[in-house]
Amino acid sequence: MNIFECVSPLDFRYYLQSDELQELLGDYVTERARVRSEAMVEAATVRVLARRGICSEQVAEEVARAAQEIDPAEVAEEEGRIHHNIRALVNTIKQHVSDEAKPYIHFALTSFDVIDTATAWRFKQAAHNAILPTLLRLEQTLIELARREADVLQIGRTHGQHAEPITFGFAIAEYVSRLGGRIEAIRSAADNLRGKISGAVGAYNAISLMIDDPEQFERELLAELDLEPSPYSTQIVEAEFVADFIHALISAFGVLANLADDMRHLQRTEISEVAEAFEAEQVGSSTMPHKRNPWNFENIKSMWKQFMPRMVTVYADQISEHQRDLSNSASQRFLPEIIVGLMNSALRMNRIMSRLVTDEERMRENLAITEGMIAAEPLYILLAAHGHPDAHEAVRKLTLEAQRSGRSLGELVVEDEELAPYLEQFTQEHRAILAEPARYTGIAAAKARGVCDLWAERLGLG
């Protein structure tokens, strides 16, 4: 395949340029994977028919071999002739089996018995064999980083402004927790993906002609593929199972985008607290040789911007008239692209975060910019705790004077006669915090370690 003839950059720039992505996802997201998984459903059907004595074991083995060896190009050629994808698959399998086996291929099935069941199988397998292991590796990387940086002082920022001191490990622990929650959500949603073997309108009409217990037949057949049936189905599976799965992926993608955005901002020239590790020959700008742009983090956010809105289409695909229309047929073909986009960004994020360069000295310098002011919160709380009737206003006025005069808040507090009676009641520890506000980090370091320990245990990581 000539990649320069591709239309989607997802193919020519990302998927086809990455051996790792192709190895991880090729059996689940490609057109080859779609055809093979749908053939797998056809073969599973004949296996269960044989188990129930409707056809012979030899027929089931014959169909299984043909399904396993199916050539997607041959199916595509047949579809071009008859203009129906599942009938093309059935016809192609029939061309490779004996006359004895042919009647049992697609026996009592409708197209979306095959399509929805195969889709559920592919997505579940992709989750367990590719998506979850990749996200778990990233989670492990974040845990190691958060533990390493648990005690490294950093100024906390809200609304882009200096707030109160934290530690860098505490900042990373946010993403340990958020990604951990999304990993559990993806696992749960993947395990809850459902198939169906209930016929053209979901009422088991065709199956009931030959089988007395069609619902048990459905359960038995889907168990061959490690799936459970949709509790109710029309011609299609209830849409909410796939919607929940894609939502879990997209919301995980949002966590990656938020982390990428935070790391990108921390690389701003005037902040410079972290940096991507640059290769020796890497170029940051086509015109400015000195630039070292945070391009990997920007790529992750950009990819999220492309795939996040597709959740709206997934929600729109919940709507299907009566027992079935085709308004979700084309749109659902694009769902594997969301998996590829997320995986590309997760692999990139793990690669970059595992080599993230942190500048502890720069973090301390940045904190020092407002170190004279960040004692405002503990001062106000301690004054109130010792009976000051309007502590917030008193401290607010002192901060304005500090900004006007250029003197530290600590100096002005000591000189304020009105506050003296309250200050006398402060403990030695509280006085130390006012004198050295950088000590005012609460339990940031302990919290970072606790969050890491929690998710390492829940997810079975080190």
C-alpha positions in Angstrom: 0.0 0.0 0.0 1.3 3.4 -1.0 0.9 5.6 2.1 1.0 8.7 0.0 -2.3 7.7 -1.6 -4.0 7.6 1.8 -6.6 10.3 2.7 -6.6 10.1 6.5 -3.5 11.2 8.4 -4.5 8.6 11.0 -3.2 6.1 8.5 -0.3 7.6 6.7 1.1 9.7 9.6 0.3 7.6 12.7 -0.9 4.0 12.3 1.1 2.9 9.2 4.2 4.7 10.5 4.1 2.8 13.8 5.1 -0.9 14.0 4.1 -0.8 17.6 0.5 0.4 16.9 0.1 -2.2 14.1 1.4 -5.0 16.3 -0.9 -4.0 19.2 -4.1 -3.2 17.2 -3.9 -4.9 13.8 -6.1 -7.8 14.9 -8.8 -5.5 16.2 -9.1 -2.2 14.2 -8.3 -3.0 10.6 -10.6 -4.0 7.8 -8.8 -7.4 7.9 -9.8 -7.7 11.6 -13.4 -6.8 10.8 -13.7 -9.5 8.2 -11.9 -12.1 10.2 -14.0 -11.5 13.4 -17.2 -11.6 11.4 -16.1 -14.9 9.9 -15.4 -16.1 13.5 -19.0 -15.4 14.4 -20.2 -17.5 11.5 -17.9 -20.3 12.5 -19.0 -20.2 16.2 -22.6 -20.5 15.0 -21.9 -23.7 13.1 -19.9 -25.1 16.1 -23.0 -24.7 18.3 -25.3 -26.1 15.6 -23.0 -29.2 15.6 -23.1 -29.5 19.4 -26.9 -29.6 19.2 -26.9 -32.2 16.5 -28.2 -30.0 13.7 -25.1 -30.5 11.6 -22.0 -32.8 11.9 -18.8 -32.0 13.7 -17.0 -32.4 10.4 -19.0 -29.6 9.0 -18.2 -27.4 11.9 -14.5 -28.1 11.5 -14.7 -27.4 7.8 -16.4 -24.0 8.3 -13.9 -23.1 11.1 -11.0 -23.7 8.8 -12.5 -21.7 6.0 -13.4 -18.8 8.3 -9.8 -18.8 9.7 -8.3 -18.7 6.3 -10.7 -16.1 4.8 -9.1 -13.6 2.4 -10.5 -10.1 3.0 -9.6 -9.1 -0.5 -11.8 -11.9 -1.8 -14.7 -10.8 0.4 -14.2 -7.2 -0.9 -14.3 -8.3 -4.5 -17.6 -10.2 -3.8 -19.1 -7.2 -2.1 -18.2 -5.1 -5.1 -20.3 -7.5 -7.2 -23.4 -7.9 -4.9 -23.2 -4.7 -2.8 -23.8 -6.4 0.6 -20.9 -6.9 3.0 -22.2 -9.8 5.1 -23.7 -11.7 2.2 -20.3 -11.3 0.5 -18.6 -12.8 3.5 -21.1 -15.7 3.5 -20.7 -16.3 -0.2 -16.9 -16.3 0.1 -16.9 -18.8 3.0 -19.3 -21.0 1.0 -16.8 -21.1 -1.9 -14.3 -22.8 0.4 -16.5 -25.5 1.9 -18.3 -28.6 0.7 -21.9 -28.7 -0.4 -22.7 -30.5 2.9 -21.4 -27.5 4.9 -22.9 -24.7 2.8 -26.5 -24.8 4.2 -25.2 -24.1 7.8 -23.3 -20.9 7.1 -25.3 -17.9 8.3 -28.0 -20.4 9.4 -30.9 -18.4 10.9 -28.7 -15.3 11.3 -29.2 -11.7 10.3 -26.4 -9.4 9.3 -26.2 -7.6 12.5 -26.1 -10.7 14.6 -22.7 -11.1 12.9 -21.7 -7.4 12.8 -22.6 -6.3 16.4 -21.3 -9.5 17.9 -18.0 -9.2 16.0 -17.7 -5.6 16.9 -18.2 -6.4 20.6 -15.6 -9.1 20.4 -13.0 -6.9 18.7 -13.4 -4.0 21.1 -13.3 -6.3 24.1 -10.1 -8.0 22.9 -8.6 -4.6 21.9 -9.3 -3.3 25.4 -7.7 -6.3 27.2 -4.8 -7.0 24.9 -3.8 -3.5 23.8 -5.6 -0.5 25.4 -5.5 -1.5 29.1 -1.9 -2.8 29.1 -0.7 0.4 27.4 -2.6 2.6 29.9 -1.3 0.5 32.8 2.3 1.1 31.6 1.6 4.8 31.5 0.0 4.6 35.0 3.1 2.9 36.3 5.3 5.7 34.8 3.2 8.3 36.5 3.3 6.5 39.8 7.1 6.3 39.6 7.4 10.0 38.7 5.0 11.1 41.5 6.9 9.0 44.1 10.2 10.4 42.9 9.0 14.0 43.0 6.8 13.7 46.1 8.9 16.1 48.2 9.9 18.5 45.4 8.5 21.9 46.2 6.4 23.6 43.6 4.0 26.5 43.7 0.4 25.5 43.2 -1.5 27.5 40.5 -5.1 28.3 40.2 -6.5 30.5 37.4 -2.9 30.7 36.1 -1.9 32.5 39.3 0.4 31.5 42.1 -1.8 30.0 44.9 -0.2 27.9 47.7 2.9 25.6 47.8 2.5 22.0 46.9 5.0 19.4 45.6 5.5 18.3 42.0 4.7 14.8 43.0 1.4 15.9 44.4 0.6 17.5 41.0 1.4 14.3 39.1 -0.6 12.3 41.6 -3.8 14.0 40.3 -3.2 12.2 37.0 -2.3 8.9 38.7 -5.8 9.0 40.3 -7.7 10.2 37.3 -6.1 7.8 34.9 -6.5 4.9 37.4 -10.2 5.6 37.5 -10.5 5.6 33.7 -8.6 2.3 33.5 -11.2 0.7 35.7 -14.0 2.3 33.7 -12.6 1.0 30.4 -12.1 -2.5 31.8 -15.7 -2.5 33.2 -17.2 -1.1 29.9 -15.2 -3.6 27.8 -16.3 -6.5 29.9 -19.9 -5.4 29.5 -19.9 -5.2 25.7 -22.7 -7.4 24.4 -23.5 -9.5 21.3 -26.8 -10.8 19.9 -28.0 -13.8 18.0 -31.7 -12.9 17.9 -32.5 -12.4 14.2 -33.9 -9.7 12.0 -36.1 -7.9 14.5 -34.7 -9.4 17.7 -37.6 -11.7 18.4 -35.7 -14.9 17.5 -38.2 -15.6 14.6 -35.9 -17.6 12.4 -34.0 -19.4 15.1 -37.3 -20.5 16.7 -38.1 -22.5 13.6 -35.4 -25.1 14.4 -34.5 -24.5 18.0 -36.8 -24.8 21.0 -34.7 -22.6 23.4 -33.4 -19.7 21.2 -32.3 -17.6 24.1 -30.2 -20.4 25.5 -28.8 -21.0 22.0 -27.8 -17.3 21.9 -26.1 -17.5 25.3 -24.3 -20.7 24.3 -23.1 -19.2 21.0 -21.9 -15.9 22.5 -20.1 -17.8 25.3 -17.9 -19.2 22.5 -16.7 -15.7 22.0 -16.5 -14.8 25.7 -19.5 -12.5 25.4 -23.0 -12.2 27.0 -26.1 -11.3 25.1 -27.8 -7.9 25.1 -30.7 -8.2 27.5 -33.0 -7.0 24.7 -32.1 -6.5 21.1 -33.9 -5.5 17.9 -32.0 -6.1 14.7 -29.1 -4.5 16.7 -27.7 -4.7 20.2 -28.7 -2.0 22.6 -26.6 1.0 21.7 -25.6 1.9 25.2 -23.0 -0.8 25.7 -20.8 0.6 22.9 -21.6 4.2 23.9 -20.4 3.4 27.5 -17.2 1.8 26.1 -16.4 4.7 23.8 -17.2 7.2 26.6 -14.7 5.5 28.8 -12.0 5.8 26.0 -12.8 9.4 25.3 -12.8 10.4 28.9 -9.4 8.7 29.4 -8.2 10.6 26.3 -9.3 13.8 28.2 -7.1 12.9 31.1 -4.2 12.6 28.8 -5.0 15.9 27.1 -5.2 17.7 30.5 -1.9 16.2 31.6 -0.3 17.2 28.3 -1.6 20.7 28.7 -0.2 21.1 32.2 3.2 19.8 31.1 3.1 22.1 28.1 2.5 25.2 30.2 5.2 24.2 32.7 7.6 24.3 29.7 6.8 28.0 29.0 10.0 30.1 28.9 9.0 32.1 31.9 8.2 29.0 33.9 10.6 26.3 32.6 10.0 23.8 35.4 9.9 20.7 33.1 11.1 19.8 29.6 10.7 17.1 27.0 13.9 15.2 26.4 15.2 16.3 23.0 17.2 14.1 20.6 20.6 15.3 19.5 19.5 16.0 15.9 16.0 17.2 16.8 14.8 20.5 15.3 12.4 22.7 17.3 11.6 25.4 14.7 12.1 25.8 11.0 13.4 29.4 11.5 14.5 29.7 15.2 17.3 27.3 15.9 17.1 27.9 19.7 13.5 26.6 20.0 12.7 23.5 22.0 9.0 23.3 21.6 6.8 20.9 23.7 5.5 19.4 20.5 4.7 16.0 21.8 2.4 17.3 24.5 0.8 19.6 21.9 0.3 16.7 19.6 -1.6 14.8 22.3 -3.9 17.7 23.0 -4.4 18.2 19.3 -5.3 14.5 18.8 -7.8 14.8 21.7 -9.4 17.7 20.0 -9.9 15.6 16.9 -11.4 12.6 18.6 -13.3 14.0 21.6 -16.1 15.5 19.4 -16.8 12.1 17.9 -18.5 11.2 21.2 -21.4 13.3 19.9 -21.7 10.9 16.9 -21.7 8.0 19.3 -24.6 9.5 21.2 -26.4 10.2 17.9 -26.0 6.5 17.0 -28.2 5.6 20.0 -31.1 6.6 17.8 -32.4 3.9 15.4 -35.9 3.9 14.1 -38.1 1.0 15.3 -36.2 -2.3 15.0 -33.5 -0.9 12.7 -32.4 1.7 10.3 -29.0 2.3 8.6 -28.3 5.7 10.0 -25.5 4.4 12.2 -24.0 2.0 9.7 -21.4 4.3 8.1 -20.7 6.3 11.3 -19.9 3.2 13.4 -17.2 2.2 10.9 -15.1 5.1 12.2 -15.2 3.9 15.8 -11.8 2.0 15.5 -10.2 5.3 14.7 -10.9 6.5 18.2 -9.0 3.5 19.6 -6.0 4.2 17.3 -6.0 7.9 18.3 -6.1 7.1 22.0 -3.4 4.4 21.7 -1.1 6.7 19.7 -1.4 9.4 22.3 -1.0 7.0 25.2 2.2 5.5 23.8 3.5 8.9 23.1 2.7 10.2 26.6 4.4 7.2 28.2 7.5 7.7 26.1 7.7 11.4 27.0 6.7 11.2 30.7 9.2 8.4 31.3 12.0 10.8 30.2 10.6 14.0 31.6 13.3 16.4 32.7 12.4 18.3 35.9 14.2 21.4 37.2 13.9 21.5 41.0 15.9 24.7 41.3 13.6 26.5 38.9 10.6 25.3 40.7 12.0 26.8 43.9 12.8 30.1 42.1 9.3 30.4 40.8 7.9 29.7 44.3 10.1 32.5 45.7 8.5 35.0 43.4 5.4 35.1 45.6 6.8 33.5 48.7 6.2 36.7 50.6 2.5 36.6 49.8 1.6 33.0 50.1 1.5 33.2 53.9 -1.8 35.1 53.5 -4.0 32.1 53.7 -2.5 30.5 56.8 -2.3 33.9 58.5 -5.9 34.6 57.9 -7.0 31.2 59.1 -4.8 31.3 62.2 -6.0 34.9 63.1 -9.6 33.7 62.8 -8.9 30.6 64.9 -7.6 32.9 67.6 -10.7 35.1 67.6 -10.0 38.0 65.2 -13.4 39.2 64.1 -12.5 40.1 60.5 -9.3 38.2 59.8 -9.8 38.0 56.0 -10.1 41.7 55.6 -7.2 42.5 57.9 -4.9 40.2 55.9 -6.2 41.5 52.6 -5.2 45.0 53.5 -1.8 43.8 54.5 -1.3 42.1 51.2 -2.2 45.3 49.4 0.4 47.2 51.5 3.0 44.5 50.8 2.4 44.8 47.0 2.5 48.6 47.2 5.7 48.8 49.4 7.5 45.8 48.1 8.0 44.5 51.6 7.1 41.0 52.6 3.8 40.1 54.3 5.7 38.6 57.2 7.5 41.8 58.0 4.2 43.8 57.9 2.5 41.3 60.2 5.1 41.6 62.9 4.9 45.4 62.8 1.1 45.5 63.0 0.1 46.4 66.6 -3.5 45.5 66.1 -2.5 41.9 65.3 0.0 41.5 68.1 -2.4 40.0 70.7 -3.4 37.3 68.2 0.1 36.6 67.1 1.2 35.9 70.6 -1.2 33.0 70.7 0.4 31.3 67.7 2.4 28.1 68.2 6.0 27.9 67.3 5.1 25.7 64.3 2.6 28.3 63.1 5.1 31.1 63.4 7.6 29.0 61.4 5.1 28.7 58.6 4.6 32.5 58.5 8.4 33.0 58.5 9.0 30.4 55.8 5.8 30.0 53.8 7.4 27.3 51.6 6.8 24.9 54.5 3.1 25.5 54.0 2.4 22.4 51.9 -0.2 20.6 54.0 0.0 16.9 53.4 1.0 17.2 49.7 3.9 14.8 49.9 2.1 12.2 52.0 -1.0 12.5 49.8 1.0 11.9 46.6 2.5 8.8 48.1 -0.9 7.6 49.4 -2.5 8.1 46.0 0.3 6.2 44.3 0.0 3.3 46.8 -3.7 3.2 46.4 -3.7 2.9 42.7 -0.7 0.6 42.5 -2.6 -1.8 44.8 -6.0 -1.5 42.9 -4.4 -2.0 39.5 -1.8 -4.6 40.6 1.2 -2.4 39.8 4.5 -2.0 41.6 
